[in-house]
């Protein structure tokens, strides 16, 4: 059989599909389960606020700062954490992260002062740093770029699922656990939702393999198919970057595309995390008082978001197009967020527009997250994914903090929601600064001429 490209052997498309389906069935459900509890431990503070704030006499500014300071620790330690994952292997490092965040999340029951609140939220960010970008990098060791958006779409489906399932669960815990064994309901919320993360960490050590070569559940032929596809991806990356492989950390920091991706992610996350941490309180302000009903309503936007997330990521892979599949959802999200603020006096209309906002916002995530792994390779890929995610997640500090400050000073979250929508809208024009030839996946490497803008971006002038 003749070779159509260096280092690649033509193989049956059906056979390749079967191999990647097998890998998907083995990895994605388990990784979804792990990240489900990670995300739940990160954002359950939004439900704890419904009672914790009054019990501890915290202002909205204190809550917003505490919710957001998580991302400062996340930012400072995400890149080192991802590099440590490369050194010690994904299996060990993911387990270590899960044990750390479970213990710190449960420790929230001891908080009595704002400073204790800030410190524990900061340490929780330090503990969780590297988990999400580490999983994204881990998946680049198993899937080529032209399969990445749909794979990440399945994995990131856990984001809305965590809220769809976790919101009613959190509301139910708050409603039924008050006073049990002398603890408040918000204290039980942290304990109950931390236990599964701690236990799953030990399952990770037994279940996950560090890479394709270590997977005893794949045959030699199946490993060869994956290896050839990953090598084709690597060759394409070399040619697309004018023969200058971005393998080193130094080159990664000089790569203008990396910083542009971080800026886009920052703008997106200001809108996303602002509404994420404040949604239960916004629903309560609209007139809903029952904790369980608040949990049910908070889940609705994520149901619609999950549907559009899966559809958009699959359509992006089918069309081999990335930029429009990010820009259009960003615009939809910004419009929905603005209209939710305008209709804040009506629970029905406010929820309808928040559903639209979340549909657009969540839909762009898998397609966007696939970009750093497409643009970078090797150590730079692990570091680049972590850098983009950590800088972008600094918005998780500003979004909730600004919303809390505005709430204390204006008595409403409306102005904050308009600001969050503006940042979300900014993602649309920024994504088109990335050249289509670099971000739209192809099966084989094809050389292309650089424009002046692309050349300046690569030199790091953005």
Secondary structure, DSSP 8 states (H G I E B T S, - for coil): ---SBTTB----HHHHHHHHHHHHHHHHHHHHHHHHHHHHHHHTHHHHHHHHHHHHT--HHHHHHHHHHHHHHHHHHHHHHHHHHHHH-HHHHHHHHHHHHHHHHHGGGG--SHHHHHHHHHHHHHHHTTHHHHHHHHHHTTS-GGGHHHHHHHHHHHHHHHHHHHHHHHHHHHHH-TTGGG--HHHHHHHHHHHHHHHHHHHHHHH--SSGGG-TTS-HHHHHHHHHHHHHHHHHHHHHTTT----SHHHHHH-HHHHHHHHHHHHHHHHHHHHHHHHHHHHHHTT---HHHHHHHHHHHHHHHHHHHHHHHHHHHHHT--SHHHHHHHHHHHHHHHHHHHTTT-HHHHHHHHHHHHHHHHHTHHHHHHHHHHH--HHHHHHHHHHHHHHHHTHHHHHHHHHHHHHHHHS-SHHHHHHHHHHHHHHHHHHTTS-HHHHS--SS-------HHHHHHHTT--
